[in-house]
Amino acid sequence: MSSTTTPVAKRTAWDVILGLLLVVAGVALMGNTALATAVQVLVIGWINLVSGIALLIGALFRIRSGGFFSAVLGGAFLTVMGLFILRNPIIGAVALTLMAGMAFFASGLTRMALAFREPGSRIVMFLSGLISVGLGFFVLFNLGAATVTLLGTLLAIQTILEGLTLVAVGRIRKVEATRAA
């Protein structure tokens, strides 16, 4: 007999409690998307700064092995980006919102193009792409208004969906499965 581990979704009472807390937090975030955007931008700035410094320190241990220069470049980029976002959080929020708008636009165009290659789900893919392109246009042509609320709204929606998923399905856990050899 051999044993293997397989991932299985299993819901416990703690998953339901955590999921409900996430839903409540997501609704609270939705209530003040401007504050959620501001906090999210600052968290991203700090994560970039700390990650960049850690990567620069880690590069010192790679001086004689491969990957030193790429680690230094990556660490320097993350450090500078983190400092830039922390010193100018409004410009950082504009840049992140601009990237989100471009991602909506690009993914929508991609889905619309792929709709012509997938005969079974052509209408759904095309409509999904059209909605994403529309969101992209909305964000890109209303950058000032979108900067204040978009990132917070996306964070709130993601938090609510994570909570609902946790309540409905639970977390993925590895389960030992034994098979006869």
N, C-alpha and C positions, 0 to 999 in steps of 0.2 A: 504494500500500500504506500502511496505517496501522498503528500499533502501540498496543496497550493493555496495561495491567498487570492481571493477574488473580491473586488470592490462591490459592496452591496449598500443600497440606500436603506437606512434604518432610522425610524423616528422614535425619539424618546421624549419623556416629559420635559427634560431640559431643552431639547430642540424647540418644542412648542413655546416654552417660556421665553427663550432667547428670540425666537421668531416674532412673537408678539411684541417684545421690547423693541426689536428692529422696526416693526411696522409703526409703533408709536413714535419712535425717533424719526422715521421718515416723514410722518405726518407733521411733526414739529418742524423739521427742516423745510418742508413745503410751505409752512406758515411764514418763514422768514428766509427767503431764498437769497436775499442780499447778504445777510450775515453768514449764511452757509457758504456762499461764494467767497467771501472775504476770508473765512477760516480755512477753506479748502486751498486757496491760493497761498496762504501763509504756511500751511502744512506741507504743500508741495515745495515751497521755497526751502523750508528747513530740511526736508528729506533730501533734496538735491544737494544742499550744502554739506550735510553730514555724510552722505554717500560719496560725494566728491573728495572730501578730506580722507575718508576711509580708503578710497581707491588710491589716492596719492600716497598714503602711508603703506598700503599694500604693495605699491609699485617699488618701494625701497627694498622689499624682500625679493624682488624679481630682477634686480640689476644685472645679474650674471646669467639669468635664464631668459627664455623667450617671453615676449609679451610686455616688456618694460615700457617701451615707448607708447604702446596703445593704452596701457593702464595710466600712464602719466597724462596722455591727451584726454582720455575719458574723465579722469579725476579732475583735471584742470577745467574741462568744459562744464562738468556738473557743479564744481565749486563756484565758478563765475556765474553760471545760470542761477544757482541758489542765492548768491549774493545780490544779483540783479533783481530777482523777484522779491527778495526781502527788502531791498532799498526802494523799489518801485512797485509795490503790490498792484497798483491800478494798471500800470503798463503790463505787468505779468498777467493779470486777469484778461486784458485785451488780447494779448498774444495767445493765451490758452483758449479763449473763446474763438479767436480767428482760426486756430488749428481745429477746433471742434466743428466749426462751420465748414471748413474745407474737407474734413473727414465725412461729414454728412453728404456733401456735394459729390465727392469722389465715390463713396460707396453706393450712392444712389445711381450715378451714371454706370457704374460697374454692374449693378443689379439689372438696370434697364437693358444693357447690352447683353447680359447673360440670359435675359428673358427670351431672346430670339433663338437661343441654342437649346433651351429646355422646353420641350413641347408639353410636358405634363403640368407644369406649374407656371406657364407663360404669363397668365393674367395676374396672378398673385405676385410674381417676381417684378413685373413691370409696374404694378401699382405701388408696391413697396419701394421700388427705386424712385418712382415719381414723388412719393411722399418725402423720401430722404433728400432728393434734389430740392424740393420745395422748402424743407427745413434749412438746407444749406443756403439757399437764396435768402430766406428770412433772416438767418443769423448774419450773413455777410453784408446784406444791405441795411440792417438795423444793428450794426455792431455796438453802438453806444448803449442802446436799451438792452441788448442781449448780454452784454458784458456784466451787467449788474445781476442778472437773474439766471442765465443759462446754466452755468456750472453748478449753482446751488440746486436748481431744478433737476438737473441730471443726477446729482448726488442723492436728492430726496427720492426720486423715482427708483434708482438702483437700490437704495436702502429698503424701501417698501417691498420691492420685488424679491430681494434676498430674504426678508422676513417672511413673506408669504410662501416662498419656496421651502424655507426651513420648517414652517408649520405644516405644509402639505406633504413634503417628502422626507425631511430629516437630512442628516448629514451622511456622507458616503463613508463607510467604514470597511476595513479589510476583515474578511471572515475566512477562517480556516476551512477548507474543503478537502476532505480525504477521498481519494479514489483508489479503487482496487487496481493493482499493477498487473 
